[in-house]
Amino acid sequence: MILKFTIDDQTYEIDVPEQVIEEGREFYDKMDRDLDKGWQMSRFWVENPDLYQRCQIVSDRILGAFHTENKRMLLLMAGYILSRVPHIDEVIVDTSGDITLTEIVA
Protein backbone atom coordinates (compact mmCIF):
# COMPACT_ATOMS: atom_id res chain seq x y z
CA MET A 1 0.00 0.00 0.00
CA ILE A 2 1.14 3.53 -0.75
CA LEU A 3 1.01 6.49 1.62
CA LYS A 4 1.62 9.89 0.03
CA PHE A 5 3.47 12.02 2.55
CA THR A 6 4.22 15.68 1.83
CA ILE A 7 6.99 17.53 3.66
CA ASP A 8 7.17 21.21 2.69
CA ASP A 9 6.82 21.11 -1.11
CA GLN A 10 8.16 17.58 -1.60
CA THR A 11 5.77 14.60 -1.83
CA TYR A 12 7.06 11.12 -1.08
CA GLU A 13 5.30 7.86 -1.79
CA ILE A 14 5.92 5.46 1.07
CA ASP A 15 5.39 1.92 -0.20
CA VAL A 16 4.40 -0.19 2.80
CA PRO A 17 4.34 -3.94 2.10
CA GLU A 18 1.16 -5.65 3.28
CA GLN A 19 3.38 -7.94 5.36
CA VAL A 20 4.59 -4.97 7.44
CA ILE A 21 1.00 -4.00 8.20
CA GLU A 22 0.03 -7.57 9.09
CA GLU A 23 3.07 -8.08 11.32
CA GLY A 24 2.51 -4.69 12.97
CA ARG A 25 -1.11 -5.27 14.05
CA GLU A 26 -0.28 -6.10 17.68
CA PHE A 27 2.10 -3.15 17.84
CA TYR A 28 -0.58 -0.85 16.37
CA ASP A 29 -3.10 -2.08 18.96
CA LYS A 30 -0.57 -1.29 21.71
CA MET A 31 -0.06 2.17 20.21
CA ASP A 32 -3.83 2.71 20.37
CA ARG A 33 -3.92 1.64 24.03
CA ASP A 34 -1.10 4.08 24.79
CA LEU A 35 -2.86 6.88 22.90
CA ASP A 36 -6.07 6.12 24.82
CA LYS A 37 -4.27 7.51 27.88
CA GLY A 38 -3.81 10.91 26.22
CA TRP A 39 -1.04 12.68 24.33
CA GLN A 40 0.72 16.02 24.32
CA MET A 41 -0.04 17.61 20.94
CA SER A 42 2.19 20.64 20.62
CA ARG A 43 1.03 22.95 23.45
CA PHE A 44 -2.16 21.03 24.27
CA TRP A 45 -2.84 17.84 26.20
CA VAL A 46 -5.47 15.72 24.44
CA GLU A 47 -7.20 13.29 26.81
CA ASN A 48 -8.23 10.72 24.23
CA PRO A 49 -7.05 11.56 20.70
CA ASP A 50 -9.54 10.76 17.95
CA LEU A 51 -8.49 8.96 14.76
CA TYR A 52 -7.55 12.18 12.97
CA GLN A 53 -5.39 13.30 15.90
CA ARG A 54 -3.79 9.87 16.16
CA CYS A 55 -2.80 10.12 12.51
CA GLN A 56 -1.33 13.58 13.18
CA ILE A 57 0.70 12.17 16.08
CA VAL A 58 1.95 9.24 14.01
CA SER A 59 2.74 11.58 11.10
CA ASP A 60 5.06 13.46 13.44
CA ARG A 61 6.81 10.15 14.12
CA ILE A 62 7.11 9.56 10.36
CA LEU A 63 8.69 13.00 9.99
CA GLY A 64 11.20 12.06 12.68
CA ALA A 65 11.95 8.80 10.91
CA PHE A 66 12.63 10.73 7.69
CA HIS A 67 15.10 12.98 9.51
CA THR A 68 16.94 10.07 11.15
CA GLU A 69 16.68 7.87 8.03
CA ASN A 70 15.04 5.13 10.12
CA LYS A 71 13.38 3.15 7.33
CA ARG A 72 11.91 0.49 9.64
CA MET A 73 10.18 3.09 11.81
CA LEU A 74 9.05 4.95 8.68
CA LEU A 75 7.37 1.84 7.27
CA LEU A 76 5.90 0.80 10.61
CA MET A 77 4.36 4.23 11.31
CA ALA A 78 3.09 4.61 7.74
CA GLY A 79 1.57 1.14 8.15
CA TYR A 80 -0.29 2.33 11.24
CA ILE A 81 -1.95 5.13 9.27
CA LEU A 82 -2.77 2.83 6.35
CA SER A 83 -4.23 0.22 8.68
CA ARG A 84 -6.47 2.78 10.40
CA VAL A 85 -7.40 4.90 7.34
CA PRO A 86 -7.09 2.55 4.35
CA HIS A 87 -8.58 5.04 1.87
CA ILE A 88 -6.27 7.91 2.81
CA ASP A 89 -5.14 10.11 -0.05
CA GLU A 90 -2.28 12.03 1.51
CA VAL A 91 -0.67 13.40 4.65
CA ILE A 92 0.55 16.98 4.46
CA VAL A 93 2.83 17.32 7.45
CA ASP A 94 3.39 20.61 9.22
CA THR A 95 7.08 21.30 9.78
CA SER A 96 6.68 24.36 12.03
CA GLY A 97 6.51 22.20 15.15
CA ASP A 98 2.71 22.25 15.56
CA ILE A 99 1.46 18.74 14.80
CA THR A 100 -2.14 19.92 15.06
CA LEU A 101 -1.60 21.68 11.70
CA THR A 102 -0.75 18.43 9.90
CA GLU A 103 -3.47 17.62 7.37
CA ILE A 104 -4.86 14.14 6.83
CA VAL A 105 -6.55 14.02 3.43
CA ALA A 106 -8.91 11.10 2.91
NUROPA-577158 format. One record per residue: residue number from 0; x, y, z of N, C-alpha, C, CB in turn. Coordinates in nm, 2 decimals, padded with zeros to 4 digits. Atoms other than C-alpha are relative to their C-alpha. Glycine has a CB too. Layout:
PT,k,neast,nnorth,nup,caeast,canorth,caup,ceast,cnorth,cup,cbeast,cbnorth,cbup
PT,NUM,X,Y,Z,X,Y,Z,X,Y,Z,X,Y,Z
...
***
This chain:
PT,k,neast,nnorth,nup,caeast,canorth,caup,ceast,cnorth,cup,cbeast,cbnorth,cbup
PT,0,00.08,-00.12,00.00,00.00,00.00,00.00,00.09,00.12,00.00,-00.10,00.00,00.12
PT,1,-00.07,-00.12,00.02,00.11,00.35,-00.08,-00.06,00.11,00.09,00.01,00.05,-00.14
PT,2,00.04,-00.12,-00.07,00.10,00.65,00.16,00.08,00.12,-00.06,00.03,-00.02,00.16
PT,3,-00.06,-00.12,00.05,00.16,00.99,00.00,00.02,00.09,00.12,-00.09,00.07,-00.11
PT,4,-00.04,-00.07,-00.12,00.35,01.20,00.26,00.07,00.13,-00.05,00.09,-00.08,00.09
PT,5,-00.06,-00.13,00.05,00.42,01.57,00.18,00.07,00.07,00.12,-00.11,00.09,-00.06
PT,6,-00.08,-00.08,-00.10,00.70,01.75,00.37,00.04,00.13,-00.08,00.12,-00.08,00.05
PT,7,-00.02,-00.13,00.07,00.72,02.12,00.27,-00.06,-00.01,-00.14,00.15,00.04,-00.01
PT,8,00.06,00.01,00.13,00.68,02.11,-00.11,00.04,-00.13,-00.07,00.05,00.12,-00.09
PT,9,-00.05,00.13,00.06,00.82,01.76,-00.16,-00.10,-00.11,00.04,00.14,-00.03,00.04
PT,10,00.09,00.11,-00.03,00.58,01.46,-00.18,00.07,-00.13,-00.02,-00.13,00.00,-00.09
PT,11,-00.07,00.13,00.01,00.71,01.11,-00.11,-00.11,-00.10,00.00,00.09,-00.02,00.12
PT,12,00.09,00.11,00.00,00.53,00.79,-00.18,00.07,-00.11,00.08,-00.03,-00.05,-00.14
PT,13,-00.05,00.10,-00.09,00.59,00.55,00.11,-00.07,-00.13,-00.04,-00.02,00.03,00.15
PT,14,00.05,00.13,00.04,00.54,00.19,-00.02,00.01,-00.09,00.12,00.07,-00.05,-00.13
PT,15,00.00,00.09,-00.12,00.44,-00.02,00.28,-00.05,-00.14,-00.04,-00.09,00.06,00.11
PT,16,00.05,00.13,00.03,00.43,-00.39,00.21,-00.11,-00.05,00.09,00.12,-00.10,00.01
PT,17,00.11,00.05,-00.08,00.12,-00.56,00.33,00.05,-00.09,00.12,-00.10,-00.09,-00.09
PT,18,-00.06,00.08,-00.11,00.34,-00.79,00.54,00.03,00.08,00.12,00.12,-00.08,-00.06
PT,19,-00.04,-00.09,-00.11,00.46,-00.50,00.74,-00.13,00.04,00.08,00.07,00.13,-00.05
PT,20,00.13,-00.03,-00.07,00.10,-00.40,00.82,-00.05,-00.12,00.08,-00.11,00.05,-00.10
PT,21,00.05,00.12,-00.07,00.00,-00.76,00.91,00.09,-00.03,00.12,00.01,-00.12,-00.10
PT,22,-00.09,00.03,-00.11,00.31,-00.81,01.13,-00.01,00.11,00.11,00.14,-00.01,-00.05
PT,23,00.01,-00.11,-00.10,00.25,-00.47,01.30,-00.13,00.01,00.07,00.03,00.13,-00.07
PT,24,00.13,-00.01,-00.06,-00.11,-00.53,01.40,00.00,00.01,00.16,-00.09,-00.11,-00.04
PT,25,-00.01,00.00,-00.15,-00.03,-00.61,01.77,00.07,00.13,00.05,00.08,-00.12,00.05
PT,26,-00.07,-00.12,-00.03,00.21,-00.32,01.78,-00.09,00.12,-00.01,00.13,00.02,-00.08
PT,27,00.10,-00.10,00.02,-00.06,-00.09,01.64,-00.11,00.01,00.11,-00.06,-00.01,-00.14
PT,28,00.10,00.01,-00.11,-00.31,-00.21,01.90,00.06,00.06,00.13,-00.05,-00.14,00.02
PT,29,-00.06,-00.05,-00.12,-00.06,-00.13,02.17,00.02,00.15,-00.01,00.14,-00.06,00.02
PT,30,00.00,-00.15,00.02,-00.01,00.22,02.02,-00.13,00.06,00.03,00.04,00.03,-00.15
PT,31,00.13,-00.05,-00.03,-00.38,00.27,02.04,-00.03,00.00,00.15,-00.11,-00.08,-00.07
PT,32,00.02,00.01,-00.14,-00.39,00.16,02.40,00.08,00.12,00.07,00.04,-00.13,00.06
PT,33,-00.08,-00.11,-00.06,-00.11,00.41,02.48,-00.06,00.13,-00.03,00.14,-00.01,-00.06
PT,34,00.07,-00.13,00.04,-00.29,00.69,02.29,-00.13,00.02,00.07,-00.02,00.00,-00.15
PT,35,00.13,-00.01,-00.08,-00.61,00.61,02.48,00.03,00.08,00.13,-00.05,-00.14,00.03
PT,36,-00.03,-00.06,-00.13,-00.43,00.75,02.79,00.03,00.15,-00.02,00.13,-00.06,00.06
PT,37,-00.02,-00.14,00.03,-00.38,01.09,02.62,00.14,00.03,-00.06,-00.02,00.08,00.13
PT,38,-00.13,-00.03,00.07,-00.10,01.27,02.43,00.01,00.15,00.00,00.00,-00.06,-00.14
PT,39,-00.03,-00.14,00.02,00.07,01.60,02.43,00.01,00.03,-00.15,00.14,00.04,00.08
PT,40,-00.01,-00.04,00.14,00.00,01.76,02.09,00.03,00.15,00.00,-00.14,-00.02,-00.07
PT,41,-00.06,-00.13,00.00,00.22,02.06,02.06,-00.02,00.06,00.14,-00.06,00.09,-00.11
PT,42,00.02,-00.07,-00.14,00.10,02.30,02.35,-00.12,-00.06,00.07,-00.01,00.14,-00.02
PT,43,00.13,00.05,-00.07,-00.22,02.10,02.43,00.01,-00.14,00.03,-00.11,00.03,-00.10
PT,44,00.01,00.14,-00.04,-00.28,01.78,02.62,-00.14,-00.04,-00.05,00.01,-00.01,00.16
PT,45,00.13,00.06,00.06,-00.55,01.57,02.44,-00.02,-00.13,00.08,00.01,-00.02,-00.15
PT,46,00.03,00.11,-00.09,-00.72,01.33,02.68,-00.01,-00.13,-00.07,-00.13,00.03,00.07
PT,47,00.02,00.12,00.08,-00.82,01.07,02.42,-00.01,00.04,-00.15,-00.13,-00.07,00.05
PT,48,00.00,-00.05,00.14,-00.71,01.16,02.07,-00.09,-00.09,-00.09,00.15,-00.01,-00.05
PT,49,00.08,00.07,00.10,-00.95,01.08,01.79,00.08,-00.06,-00.11,-00.12,00.09,-00.05
PT,50,-00.08,00.06,00.10,-00.85,00.90,01.48,00.08,00.10,-00.08,-00.09,-00.08,-00.10
PT,51,-00.07,-00.11,00.07,-00.76,01.22,01.30,00.13,00.04,00.08,-00.09,00.12,-00.03
PT,52,-00.11,-00.04,-00.08,-00.54,01.33,01.59,00.11,-00.11,00.01,-00.05,00.04,00.14
PT,53,-00.10,00.11,-00.01,-00.38,00.99,01.62,00.09,-00.01,-00.13,-00.07,-00.14,00.01
PT,54,-00.08,00.00,00.13,-00.28,01.01,01.25,00.10,00.12,00.00,-00.09,00.01,-00.12
PT,55,-00.09,-00.12,-00.01,-00.13,01.36,01.32,00.12,-00.04,00.09,-00.08,00.12,00.06
PT,56,-00.11,00.04,-00.09,00.07,01.22,01.61,00.10,-00.10,-00.07,-00.06,-00.07,00.13
PT,57,-00.09,00.10,00.07,00.20,00.92,01.40,00.07,00.07,-00.12,-00.09,-00.11,-00.05
PT,58,-00.06,-00.07,00.11,00.27,01.16,01.11,00.13,00.07,00.05,-00.09,00.10,-00.07
PT,59,-00.12,-00.07,-00.06,00.51,01.35,01.34,00.11,-00.11,00.02,-00.04,00.06,00.14
PT,60,-00.10,00.11,-00.01,00.68,01.01,01.41,00.06,-00.03,-00.13,-00.06,-00.12,00.06
PT,61,-00.05,00.02,00.13,00.71,00.96,01.04,00.10,00.10,-00.04,-00.11,-00.01,-00.11
PT,62,-00.09,-00.11,00.03,00.87,01.30,01.00,00.13,-00.02,00.07,-00.06,00.14,00.04
PT,63,-00.12,00.03,-00.08,01.12,01.21,01.27,00.08,-00.12,-00.06,-00.03,-00.04,00.14
PT,64,-00.06,00.11,00.07,01.19,00.88,01.09,00.07,00.04,-00.13,-00.10,-00.11,-00.03
PT,65,-00.06,-00.05,00.12,01.26,01.07,00.77,00.13,00.07,00.04,-00.09,00.10,-00.07
PT,66,-00.12,-00.08,-00.04,01.51,01.30,00.95,00.11,-00.09,00.05,-00.04,00.10,00.11
PT,67,-00.10,00.09,-00.06,01.69,01.01,01.12,00.03,-00.12,-00.10,-00.04,-00.06,00.13
PT,68,-00.02,00.10,00.10,01.67,00.79,00.80,-00.03,-00.14,00.06,00.14,00.00,-00.06
PT,69,00.04,00.13,-00.06,01.50,00.51,01.01,-00.11,-00.06,-00.08,-00.04,00.03,00.15
PT,70,00.09,00.05,00.10,01.34,00.32,00.73,-00.10,-00.10,00.07,00.07,-00.08,-00.11
PT,71,00.09,00.09,-00.06,01.19,00.05,00.96,-00.11,00.07,00.08,00.08,-00.09,00.10
PT,72,00.10,-00.08,-00.07,01.02,00.31,01.18,-00.09,00.07,-00.10,00.07,00.10,00.09
PT,73,00.08,-00.07,00.10,00.90,00.50,00.87,-00.10,-00.10,-00.05,00.10,00.04,-00.12
PT,74,00.09,00.10,00.05,00.74,00.18,00.73,-00.11,-00.04,00.10,00.07,-00.12,-00.05
PT,75,00.09,00.04,-00.11,00.59,00.08,01.06,-00.10,00.11,00.03,00.08,-00.03,00.13
PT,76,00.09,-00.11,-00.03,00.44,00.42,01.13,-00.10,00.03,-00.12,00.07,00.13,00.04
PT,77,00.09,-00.02,00.12,00.31,00.46,00.77,-00.10,-00.11,00.00,00.08,00.00,-00.13
PT,78,00.09,00.12,-00.01,00.16,00.11,00.82,-00.11,00.03,00.09,00.07,-00.12,00.03
PT,79,00.11,-00.03,-00.09,-00.03,00.23,01.12,-00.11,00.09,-00.06,00.06,00.08,00.13
PT,80,00.09,-00.09,00.06,-00.19,00.51,00.93,-00.08,-00.07,-00.11,00.07,00.13,-00.07
PT,81,00.07,00.08,00.11,-00.28,00.28,00.63,-00.09,-00.10,00.06,00.10,-00.06,-00.09
PT,82,00.08,00.10,-00.06,-00.42,00.02,00.87,-00.13,00.06,00.06,00.07,-00.08,00.10
PT,83,00.11,-00.07,-00.07,-00.65,00.28,01.04,-00.08,00.08,-00.10,00.06,00.09,00.11
PT,84,00.07,-00.08,00.11,-00.74,00.49,00.73,00.04,-00.05,-00.13,00.03,00.15,00.02
PT,85,-00.05,00.07,00.13,-00.71,00.25,00.43,-00.02,00.09,-00.12,-00.07,-00.13,-00.01
PT,86,00.03,-00.07,00.12,-00.86,00.50,00.19,00.06,00.14,00.00,-00.15,00.01,-00.02
PT,87,-00.06,-00.13,-00.01,-00.63,00.79,00.28,00.06,00.04,-00.13,00.11,00.00,00.11
PT,88,-00.07,-00.05,00.13,-00.51,01.01,-00.01,00.14,00.05,00.03,-00.09,00.11,-00.05
PT,89,-00.13,-00.06,-00.02,-00.23,01.20,00.15,00.01,00.06,00.14,00.02,00.12,-00.10
PT,90,-00.03,-00.07,-00.12,-00.07,01.34,00.46,00.09,00.12,-00.03,00.07,-00.09,00.11
PT,91,-00.08,-00.12,00.02,00.06,01.70,00.45,00.04,00.04,00.13,-00.09,00.11,-00.08
PT,92,-00.05,-00.02,-00.14,00.28,01.73,00.75,00.05,00.15,00.02,00.12,-00.09,00.02
PT,93,-00.04,-00.13,-00.04,00.34,02.06,00.92,00.14,-00.01,00.06,-00.10,00.07,00.10
PT,94,-00.14,00.01,-00.05,00.71,02.13,00.98,00.03,00.12,00.09,00.09,00.00,-00.12
PT,95,-00.03,-00.12,-00.09,00.67,02.44,01.20,00.01,-00.04,00.15,-00.11,00.10,-00.01
PT,96,00.00,00.05,-00.13,00.65,02.22,01.51,-00.14,-00.01,00.07,00.08,00.09,00.09
PT,97,00.14,00.01,-00.06,00.27,02.23,01.56,-00.07,-00.12,-00.08,-00.08,00.13,-00.02
PT,98,00.05,00.12,00.07,00.15,01.87,01.48,-00.15,00.01,-00.02,00.03,-00.12,00.08
PT,99,00.14,-00.01,00.02,-00.21,01.99,01.51,-00.03,00.07,-00.14,-00.06,00.08,00.11
PT,100,00.02,-00.06,00.13,-00.16,02.17,01.17,00.02,-00.10,-00.11,00.09,00.12,-00.02
PT,101,-00.01,00.11,00.10,-00.08,01.84,00.99,-00.13,-00.04,-00.06,00.08,-00.12,00.06
PT,102,00.13,00.03,00.06,-00.35,01.76,00.74,00.00,-00.14,-00.05,-00.02,00.09,-00.12
PT,103,00.03,00.14,00.05,-00.49,01.41,00.68,-00.10,00.01,-00.10,-00.04,-00.09,00.12
PT,104,00.09,-00.01,00.11,-00.65,01.40,00.34,-00.05,-00.14,-00.04,00.06,00.07,-00.12
PT,105,00.06,00.13,00.03,-00.89,01.11,00.29,-00.11,00.01,-00.10,-00.06,-00.07,00.13
***
